[in-house]
Amino acid sequence: MTQQHLKDQANRLDGIDYLRTVALVLVFVQHQLSVLDLEQYNSLLGLRIGQIGVSLFLAVSGVLAAQGSRPPFDWLRARLIRIYPAYWVATAVGFIGAGLSGYKEFGVPQIISQFVGIGLYTHNENLVNAVTWFISLLLTLYVIVYLAKLSRHPNAIVLVLAVVAVLLVCLKVQPLMAAHSLTFLACFLLLSKRKESDRLPTVILGVVLLLASIKFRTMAYPALSLFALSTVLHARPVPRVIMAMSSYSYEFYLCHGICLVACHQFVTSSLALSVGAGIVSSVLAAIGLHHFVEYALKFFQKPKEPTDVQR
């Protein structure tokens, strides 16, 4: 691996920080407007701004899934360790809050389903901490990539699945979920075993999908994500504030919905105060969750002290 290749790879990862940060802001703005009953401002050229953010998150996840040389099981294990602990904590807080406030009704099957991470498929209309539907989709895509990596031709399998996703969009069968899946799968293919400097395939596919969006609107989500990805492939090192926002983006995503709803219900004296409290509490909750999980993982993974016999 040449020094230039290492430099390109570092720059590409810096660019991913920008994508995460933009995605984070878009998702947050949509949910803040929804909580304030201002849904009419949630669309941009017929697209939901929060769904653009979700698509960007999936683009990042697809790129990262294509990188590295870990064996398939080790790769999947690392992804699950990254996703589940923080998700379980946020989900537990969500259920406790919903139960105490009566905000939503739920039963044991829903609790089990959401803790497993399949709530999107079993209780989509009544999810506690509704934003976690994204986790179900992401876990599904990770399992798909894992199974593909077990084969001799993972890219061929992913390509077939990407074509299936395109067909589902065209047939209007769960078009939004299919479009988001296409974003992940396309970014996996484009950044798998390719030079990071090669933007052309990404741009070409983005143009094709953008043209397709004239007839199939949801194709615009993967198109925009591919254009954004091609733009940041050679991004310069990011400011520390962007890096920090990126590093806490997953935890922020898990926490912000709970915080926004809670602040809207309990901080009623001023709209500005409610919005400000929602932002501050989301940031603090994300930082706290990140470091709590980090500490817990280090504690449980810490090697045991040798016994007297072992000494």
Secondary structure as GFF3:
##gff-version 3
##sequence-region A 1 311
A	DSSP	alpha_helix	3	35	.	.	.	ID=ss1
A	DSSP	three_ten_helix	39	41	.	.	.	ID=ss2
A	DSSP	beta_strand	43	44	.	.	.	ID=ss3
A	DSSP	beta_strand	47	48	.	.	.	ID=ss4
A	DSSP	alpha_helix	49	66	.	.	.	ID=ss5
A	DSSP	alpha_helix	72	101	.	.	.	ID=ss6
A	DSSP	alpha_helix	108	116	.	.	.	ID=ss7
A	DSSP	alpha_helix	119	122	.	.	.	ID=ss8
A	DSSP	three_ten_helix	124	126	.	.	.	ID=ss9
A	DSSP	three_ten_helix	130	132	.	.	.	ID=ss10
A	DSSP	alpha_helix	133	149	.	.	.	ID=ss11
A	DSSP	alpha_helix	154	170	.	.	.	ID=ss12
A	DSSP	alpha_helix	175	190	.	.	.	ID=ss13
A	DSSP	alpha_helix	200	212	.	.	.	ID=ss14
A	DSSP	three_ten_helix	217	219	.	.	.	ID=ss15
A	DSSP	alpha_helix	220	232	.	.	.	ID=ss16
A	DSSP	alpha_helix	240	247	.	.	.	ID=ss17
A	DSSP	alpha_helix	249	266	.	.	.	ID=ss18
A	DSSP	alpha_helix	271	301	.	.	.	ID=ss19
###
